[in-house]
Each structure stands twice: as C-alpha cells, then as structure tokens.
C-alpha cells in the first residue's frame, strides 16, 4: 500500500486481547500507552498476548462502530520483562496448556528465567509438582511454535515485507517458516504469496545474499520467464531472457550464463531451436506446447466415416429448428460429422451460434454425449442459454481434487481418468491459454471429438500462448470461417460498427441508432461524471435498464477515465456508505456490502458453498464476477456470492478481489452484457488498439454507448498494433504437418 503520509508511533504494554482471528492473525488489542492512556490497536499481530511490550507505527482511524483506533502497519514486539509481566503473559492463556495457577508456580520457581526454561529446557518444568514430562514437552512445543511466529513477524517487519504474509507462510511451512524464508527469500515471489520480486530481492540482499550469488541469478531468470507468461509469452529468446534479467538485477548479461546453464541442467528451464529462435521455456510450458501440438495434429489427421444419410439428417435438423442454413453454416455442420477436431470462427452476426446449435443437434442425432464448455463462468452461462443445455467452465468440467503429494489442487480428469463425453464443444477459445488447452486435451478420450469456437480478432488470452490464432494460422486444423453477415444482424449498429473497426474503418459516431451511441466528452472529469449519470439515472430511468445489467469498460486502469477511478465514482453513486452497511478497506479499495466485485486470479484452493444445495467445491477463477453478500468487520471476513457460489475471504485474501462496476476490456473477454458503456480517452498507444475497441464493442448485446473523445476512437481504430507473443505452437504444428 502506498504511504502518502508519515506514520505515527505508540509504545506500550498489551493489556488485553479483545479479539484475534487465528486464520489471518487479525487482532484487536487494548494497549496501555502510559501518559496517552488506553489505546485500541488493530492489525495483523498473530499470537500476541497480555504483558508484551510493543512499539507500533501506523495511522489513526475512526471506525463507524468502535470509535477511534490505531491501525498498525509496522510492529516491534518485545517479550515481557520482569516477573509481574511474565506472570501476566503466561496467565493470560497465551501458551496452550498454561493457566494462571501453573503460571504462578513457574514464576515462583524460575523467576525472570521462566520463558527461557519454557523454550529451551521445557523438561525442567517437571520440577513443578503435578507436571508430567509429556505435559512439560507439550507446553514447550506450543511456546516454540508461538515464538516461531513471533520471530517471523519480527523478521518480515524489520525488512519492510507485509506482515500479512506471516500466516500463509506459517500454514505452509510450520515452525520452519522463518528458516525456509531466510534460506530462500525468493520463494516469496510464488504466485500464491504474491510478493514483488524487487521486495524479495532487497530482502535477500539485506540478509547477505551476494549480488552475483547463483541463487539470486537463478531466481531472477525463473522470475523473468514466469512474469512474461502474463505478457502472453510461452518462451523468451535466450538473448532477450539474459538481457531482461540482467536489467532486473543490475548485472551484465554475461554474468548470468552459468546460472542459466544450471537451470537447463536441472531441467527447470528447457532450451530448443524454435522458428529461428533459441527459445528458453519453463519446463511445464514447453511440455504443454509440445503436447498440444502433438495431440491436435493427431486429431486433425483422423477422418471419420459420416453417416450415409448425412444430408437427410441435416435437412431434418433444419426443419426441426425452423431455419435454412447458409452454405458456410451447412459446411460447418457437415465437417463436424467428418473430422475429429474442427475450428469454427467468424465475427459477430455471422451465425456462429446457429452453426453451433446445428453441430449439437447433429451430435445428438448420432447418439453422442456432448459437453459444452467455455473459459469463464459468464461465457459458459451464455453458451448454455444459447444452446438450451448446461454448460460449464473448462475448470469445472475438468474438476479439481487435492493432490497429497504436492499439497495442491489438480484437475481430476486427465489421461488416467478421462471425461465420459463423446464430444466437447468449447466457445470463446480465443481466451484459452496453452496450459488450459493442454489440461483439456489430456482429459479427452482418444476418440472424443472437439469443436473449438471463437473469434480470432478479439484480444488473445491473458495467459501464455496465442492458441486460437496459432491453430487458425497454422492451416493444419480443419476449419470453417463464417463471413456472411445475416440480415437481422446487419440491422444492428453494434454488429456493423464492430465489423467496420475490425476492417480498420471508423465506426459511425454520428448515426444515433437504437443500439449504438457516441457522447462527446473530451474532458476526462466530465467523461467520468457522464458515465456515473448514465449508469445511475439515465439508462435505468429512460431505457429501463437496471444498473446491474450495465457494465462500464475502459482500456486502462489508471487516469480519471480508468477503472480504478470509475469504480470509486460509480460505487459512491450506486452503493454509498450507510449505517449498518458493513465495509472493509483494503489497499486503494473499500469493499462494501452490495458491491459488484471480480476475482482477479485463479485460486484453486478457495472453497465455495452452493447457496441452494449447500454442496461445496473448490476453485474461484480469474474474471468471475459476484456481489458482496456481507462484511463481518470484527472478524474481517468478506462473503461474496458468485452467482450462487458463496465464498468467504479473510483479510489476507482480499488482494484477489477488485471492484467490478468498471473493468478493463481485457477482463470483459468472454462475457456479454445487456448494456456496455465504454470510456474512450487519450492514452498509451499500447492500450488504445483496434483489438481492444473491437472486443469492447462485441461485449454489448442490446446497447453500446461510447463516452469520450472521437480522436481516441480514431486512434484505436487505426492502431492495429498487436504485441508479439513468443509462442512455438504454430511452428510445431507446421513441423508436424511436414511444413
């Protein structure tokens, strides 16, 4: 969290522990601060107890229910000194198994040495009448665990690392947590812990790791490869990897060569010649790319024997659905009968849904059990509604289970336990990354059919790879591309303007159609005010569209027209603070009961409970949108309803949530909304691209309103810049095909 003002400091002795959450360490204390009197201190202070002396740096705040409090950000804790303080500490129940009577006998016998005896020679506690050796050792173990947590907190605080990490580290490593972190500070960069590499690196340097230590160099190389997965790269060319890492840790590129060779020798990194580059992969990404290439090639070679009466079956499906397929649509249905794998692509209004329904009806006529899937929950729900049958996210289709070997969740369905489906249809495939496609393919039986549907002109996946585009451009996979815009779709300004943008032509901003409007607001502040007015008043009152069916999009997070600022403005209008309405501040956000929120990273370990059936499951995924059901301020628990799946977030997990009144266009991929308001203001060229504008327009089902600067719209339309993604899939497919 950014520090915008100096921290205050208080010193005192813990009088009472008012509340403590054992899961996340959140604590409410009363501290005797001498002349300042009794002060309520709140913050992450696991295992703290009465009698301890503390120095706390933080800020004063006023809680709506509990009054003035001191929010601790940096804490220094000192064990109680003197027999009176030691007795109060032990008598408070701070150490499991020790009550007031035992505390008195310990202090009477050992005096100021009581705590040292408890930690270092607990067997001496048997000198106290009634304490057995087993009980003495148990009390000593409980105290050592507590001291381990304390030392972890002291260590993190001394090096400017968030104290909230203490609990997840302790859950993962137990009383070895401090030793593990001291031995390898770079493990803090793990995705689940989420520490910035620079923070972990500074910690390592602070505790004596040399600038050219192999541990530092190897950690930096692995971080650079992992970090670039989120930029879409499955590999980095060796020269770029060395240059980028050298810049990261301020060393000469040649000093990193030995570190990279060590990683290659251990197999953590794989190097091979790919499309003219010396490609360096994280080992699991290289394996995923190889697997997807081999499996897709194998499936593409499978020619199935279609039923002899295929034409008659398609004619019957047309009659039952009350339509006549266009030639390309009929071709798609027929190809699905003849090939094991097929790509179906096309822009808005070209009949992908009609073709999809036809393929589904064909599979039904052939007696095939078909599973429908999409990358996100919203995309899956939309697919299910369009096709009239249940659809699931790919993650839920594959299911998750706990792997005791790794201590993590894995997909339940793979080569050893494949899906029962005879055919799988995946929509919004442009959002699927290489790792998820590898998991899906490994869960398909050898004879299972696969239909991949999507629009390659939308933004690519957030994760690594350029999967759908690579599959299409390889020319190695059977494909039908729908190009005809149907008459009904041609009457929609949303559809026609989307195609205009896709072809590099300006959308028509002057035509005030029934579903596409442009409101000129060149001043960013007026732009933001207009968006708030649209979502809070004009659209609900004039067009009957409630705020919950309106999604605000922006190409950027920053600036007045970015999602962070717009979220605060819309929240204030739609869900202002009120007496009795719980809220929780975290970083730059306030999470309030009733807020629309989004999960911003995959978390396979998060448990959810179904609101109606009360069954439970695991996993909440990047892009899932829900509403805050309640905020338990005392326990610091935020409960979110993700369309019927109820999830509880402790304070150390709130970094996985963001307000979702306004979201970036990237986060809106795979979703469709009744109404979309798009903020369009001048900004960085890398964000204002044709793909972003096209994707934003195609998110709207009934109404799209562009608010902003027409020059920015023109800039986006003209900017066909697509960031290069280092991916070897297209090259591998060509190699497999003999090209």
Rosetta blueprint (number, residue, H / E / L):
1 X L
2 X L
3 X L
4 X L
5 X L
6 X L
7 X L
8 X E
9 X E
10 X E
11 X E
12 X E
13 X E
14 X E
15 X E
16 X E
17 X E
18 X E
19 X E
20 X E
21 X L
22 X L
23 X L
24 X L
25 X L
26 X E
27 X E
28 X E
29 X E
30 X E
31 X E
32 X E
33 X L
34 X H
35 X H
36 X H
37 X L
38 X E
39 X E
40 X E
41 X E
42 X E
43 X E
44 X E
45 X L
46 X L
47 X L
48 X L
49 X L
50 X L
51 X L
52 X L
53 X E
54 X E
55 X E
56 X E
57 X E
58 X E
59 X E
60 X E
61 X E
62 X E
63 X E
64 X L
65 X L
66 X L
67 X E
68 X E
69 X E
70 X E
71 X E
72 X E
73 X E
74 X E
75 X E
76 X E
77 X E
78 X E
79 X L
80 X L
81 X L
82 X L
83 X H
84 X H
85 X H
86 X H
87 X H
88 X H
89 X H
90 X H
91 X H
92 X L
93 X L
94 X L
95 X L
96 X L
97 X L
98 X L
99 X L
100 X H
101 X H
102 X H
103 X H
104 X H
105 X H
106 X H
107 X H
108 X H
109 X H
110 X H
111 X H
112 X H
113 X H
114 X H
115 X H
116 X H
117 X H
118 X H
119 X H
120 X H
121 X L
122 X H
123 X H
124 X H
125 X H
126 X H
127 X H
128 X L
129 X L
130 X L
131 X L
132 X L
133 X H
134 X H
135 X H
136 X H
137 X H
138 X H
139 X H
140 X H
141 X H
142 X H
143 X H
144 X H
145 X H
146 X H
147 X H
148 X H
149 X H
150 X H
151 X H
152 X H
153 X H
154 X H
155 X H
156 X H
157 X H
158 X H
159 X L
160 X L
161 X L
162 X L
163 X L
164 X L
165 X H
166 X H
167 X H
168 X H
169 X H
170 X H
171 X H
172 X H
173 X H
174 X H
175 X H
176 X H
177 X H
178 X H
179 X H
180 X H
181 X H
182 X H
183 X H
184 X L
185 X H
186 X H
187 X H
188 X H
189 X H
190 X L
191 X L
192 X L
193 X L
194 X L
195 X L
196 X L
197 X H
198 X H
199 X H
200 X H
201 X H
202 X H
203 X H
204 X H
205 X H
206 X H
207 X L
208 X L
209 X L
210 X L
211 X L
212 X L
213 X L
214 X H
215 X H
216 X H
217 X H
218 X H
219 X H
220 X H
221 X H
222 X H
223 X H
224 X H
225 X H
226 X H
227 X H
228 X H
229 X H
230 X L
231 X L
232 X L
233 X L
234 X L
235 X E
236 X E
237 X E
238 X H
239 X H
240 X H
241 X H
242 X H
243 X H
244 X H
245 X H
246 X H
247 X H
248 X H
249 X H
250 X L
251 X L
252 X L
253 X H
254 X H
255 X H
256 X H
257 X H
258 X H
259 X H
260 X H
261 X H
262 X H
263 X H
264 X H
265 X H
266 X H
267 X L
268 X L
269 X E
270 X E
271 X E
272 X E
273 X E
274 X E
275 X L
276 X L
277 X E
278 X E
279 X E
280 X E
281 X E
282 X E
283 X H
284 X H
285 X H
286 X H
287 X H
288 X H
289 X H
290 X H
291 X H
292 X H
293 X H
294 X H
295 X H
296 X H
297 X H
298 X H
299 X H
300 X H
301 X L
302 X L
303 X E
304 X L
305 X L
306 X L
307 X L
308 X L
309 X L
310 X H
311 X H
312 X H
313 X H
314 X H
315 X H
316 X H
317 X H
318 X H
319 X H
320 X H
321 X H
322 X L
323 X L
324 X L
325 X L
326 X L
327 X H
328 X H
329 X H
330 X H
331 X H
332 X H
333 X H
334 X H
335 X H
336 X H
337 X H
338 X H
339 X E
340 X L
341 X E
342 X E
343 X E
344 X E
345 X E
346 X E
347 X L
348 X L
349 X L
350 X L
351 X L
352 X H
353 X H
354 X H
355 X H
356 X H
357 X H
358 X H
359 X H
360 X H
361 X H
362 X H
363 X H
364 X H
365 X H
366 X L
367 X L
368 X L
369 X L
370 X E
371 X E
372 X E
373 X E
374 X E
375 X L
376 X L
377 X H
378 X H
379 X H
380 X H
381 X H
382 X H
383 X H
384 X H
385 X H
386 X H
387 X H
388 X L
389 X L
390 X L
391 X E
392 X E
393 X E
394 X H
395 X H
396 X H
397 X H
398 X H
399 X L
400 X E
401 X E
402 X E
403 X E
404 X L
405 X L
406 X L
407 X L
408 X E
409 X E
410 X E
411 X E
412 X L
413 X L
414 X L
415 X L
416 X L
417 X L
418 X L
419 X L
420 X L
421 X L
422 X L
423 X E
424 X E
425 X E
426 X E
427 X E
428 X L
429 X H
430 X H
431 X H
432 X L
433 X L
434 X H
435 X H
436 X H
437 X H
438 X H
439 X H
440 X H
441 X H
442 X H
443 X L
444 X L
445 X L
446 X L
447 X L
448 X L
449 X E
450 X E
451 X E
452 X E
453 X E
454 X E
455 X L
456 X L
457 X L
458 X L
459 X L
460 X L
461 X L
462 X L
463 X L
464 X L
465 X L
466 X L
467 X H
468 X H
469 X H
470 X H
471 X H
472 X H
473 X H
474 X H
475 X L
476 X L
477 X L
478 X L
479 X E
480 X E
481 X E
482 X E
483 X L
484 X L
485 X L
486 X L
487 X H
488 X H
489 X H
490 X H
491 X L
492 X L
493 X H
494 X H
495 X H
496 X H
497 X H
498 X H
499 X H
500 X H
501 X H
502 X H
503 X L
504 X L
505 X L
506 X L
507 X L
508 X L
509 X L
510 X L
511 X L
512 X L
513 X L
514 X L
515 X L
516 X E
517 X E
518 X E
519 X E
520 X E
521 X L
522 X L
523 X L
524 X H
525 X H
526 X H
527 X H
528 X H
529 X H
530 X H
531 X H
532 X H
533 X H
534 X H
535 X H
536 X H
537 X H
538 X H
539 X H
540 X H
541 X H
542 X H
543 X H
544 X L
545 X L
546 X L
547 X H
548 X H
549 X H
550 X E
551 X E
552 X E
553 X E
554 X E
555 X L
556 X L
557 X L
558 X L
559 X L
560 X L
561 X L
562 X L
563 X H
564 X H
565 X H
566 X H
567 X H
568 X H
569 X H
570 X H
571 X H
572 X H
573 X H
574 X H
575 X L
576 X L
577 X L
578 X L
579 X L
580 X L
581 X L
582 X L
583 X E
584 X E
585 X E
586 X E
587 X L
588 X L
589 X E
590 X E
591 X E
592 X E
593 X L
594 X L
595 X L
596 X E
597 X E
598 X E
599 X E
600 X L
601 X L
602 X L
603 X E
604 X E
605 X E
606 X E
607 X E
608 X E
609 X E
610 X E
611 X L
612 X L
613 X L
614 X L
615 X L
616 X E
617 X E
618 X E
619 X E
620 X E
621 X L
622 X L
623 X L
624 X L
625 X E
626 X E
627 X E
628 X E
629 X E
630 X E
631 X E
632 X E
633 X L
634 X L
635 X L
636 X L
637 X E
638 X E
639 X E
640 X E
641 X E
642 X E
643 X L
644 X L
645 X E
646 X E
647 X E
648 X E
649 X E
650 X E
651 X H
652 X H
653 X H
654 X H
655 X H
656 X H
657 X E
658 X E
659 X E
660 X L
661 X L
662 X E
663 X E
664 X E
665 X H
666 X H
667 X H
668 X H
669 X L
670 X L
671 X L
672 X L
673 X E
674 X E
675 X E
676 X E
677 X E
678 X E
679 X E
680 X E
681 X L
682 X L
683 X L
684 X L
685 X L
686 X L
687 X L
688 X L
689 X L
690 X H
691 X H
692 X H
693 X H
694 X H
695 X H
696 X H
697 X H
698 X L
699 X L
700 X E
701 X E
702 X E
703 X E
704 X E
705 X E
706 X E
707 X E
708 X E
709 X L
710 X H
711 X H
712 X H
713 X H
714 X H
715 X H
716 X H
717 X H
718 X H
719 X L
720 X L
721 X L
722 X L
723 X L
724 X L
725 X L
726 X L
727 X L
728 X L
729 X H
730 X H
731 X H
732 X H
733 X H
734 X H
735 X H
736 X H
737 X L
738 X L
739 X L
